[in-house]
Amino acid sequence: MTNSSDMPPFGGILNAGIQAIKQLCNRTNGITSKAFEKKVAEIAGLTDEHLTMPFVNPEYPMYADDEDEGMLDLCYESLSEVMLTCLVAIGAIKDEVFNIEANLGQSSVHLIAFDSKITPENLIEIDPFGKIYFWLAGDNLANHRHADVPSNAYESNLDRFDSKSFRVLREVNKVCYGTQGDPLINHLIDETMRRTSVFMNNYADVITANDHVKVTPRMILDEVFQLNPLQFEYLCLKVVETSLISEDKKSDTPDSVISARHTGKSNDGGIDGIVTQDCGAGEIHTYYIQAKQYSETNNISNRELRNFVGGFPPNAERHHGIFITTSDFTKPAQEYAQNLNSHNLILVNQIALLDLMLEHEIGLEKVQTETLVMNKSFFRKIRKK
């Protein structure tokens, strides 16, 4: 058997794959496995001994202490699979199943002049965006599951992922390159695991600890419907208050004094909350809020709007009624609001409520790359009201 130290470094084999693609890229019917393997062996200096070096595949069940011929695989076949995965990731080829098709176009022009043994230090030259790590992680998840482990448990359990991942590649690395392993293979395993672990740990944290979850409208609605009616009134009061503050900051003279108070408990004429905006020079605007946390099919009628309008003064310039619901308004209710001249009545249905929360980041916050995420602690505070 070839001594492990004689196997050419994986960085040289990977570079040989790139050079082979460049030399064979004009084949009209794609690159066959025979042509590719011959060219890679020629460039990397692979011998028959290298190509036939065996290892005991840890993925095979071990029923006896003695090595069974059926448990043996070829080291180079596994190295070649990793090489092809890397070539797909960096855009050198379009498919890792033979016949492979070269992909040396505009997106991979940086590979044309490259011809060096690949190391952890110069890997960025052929893979500036770190795509290799993601391809290796995906390939690892897809190809190294175990019959006794449900796929969902394997993919979502970080400890199991750590213990099961790259079992074949780790064994090949040891057989080919000794206990210290090949520097590039070590780097690919470690960095792929690190990035995957960061993702999986952060995914767990956003659910259980940090309360940061990438937001969708459905997620906002789920949080809103978990509130009781009184808590929903506090939410609506916060929506109006925050919206007014945000709009005031955008104005030419952002000097309004805005204050909010909840009135729902006192049964103050059907008004659930009041927000006051003092614009100075005696100009004061008052916003009267009614909040209805209805099911999505239970729309607000014009009768409910009439009852609400009767609870605040008929001054359309200074007094504003805002009716907020998690459902919608019937067509007669919408017509009533449009034709109402005595009062200023603003209707906020489910879609408008979501828009306001997204626009003014109510119950949401931006993290890192300006992505809106759900701030669950906000809703927990509301539920304590």
Secondary structure, 3 states (H helix, E strand, C coil): CCCHHHCCCHHHHHHHHHHHHHHHCCCCCCECHHHHHHHHHHHHCCCHHHHCCEEECCCCCCCCCCCCHHHEEEHHHHHHHHHHHHHHHCCCECCCCCCECECCCHHHHHHCCCCCCCCCCCHHHHCCCCHHHHHHHHHHHHHCCCCCCCHHHHHHCHHHHHHHCCHHHHHHHHHHHCCCCCHHHHHHHHHHHHHHHHHHHHHHHHHHCCCEEECCHHHHHHHHHHCCHHHHHHHHHHHHHHHHHHHHHHCCCCCCEEEEEECHHHCECCECEEEEEECCCCCEEEEEEEEECCCCCCCECHHHHHHHHCCCCCCCCCEEEEEEECCCECHHHHHHHHHCCCCEEEEECHHHHHHHHHHCCCCEEEECCCEEEEEHHHHHHHHCC
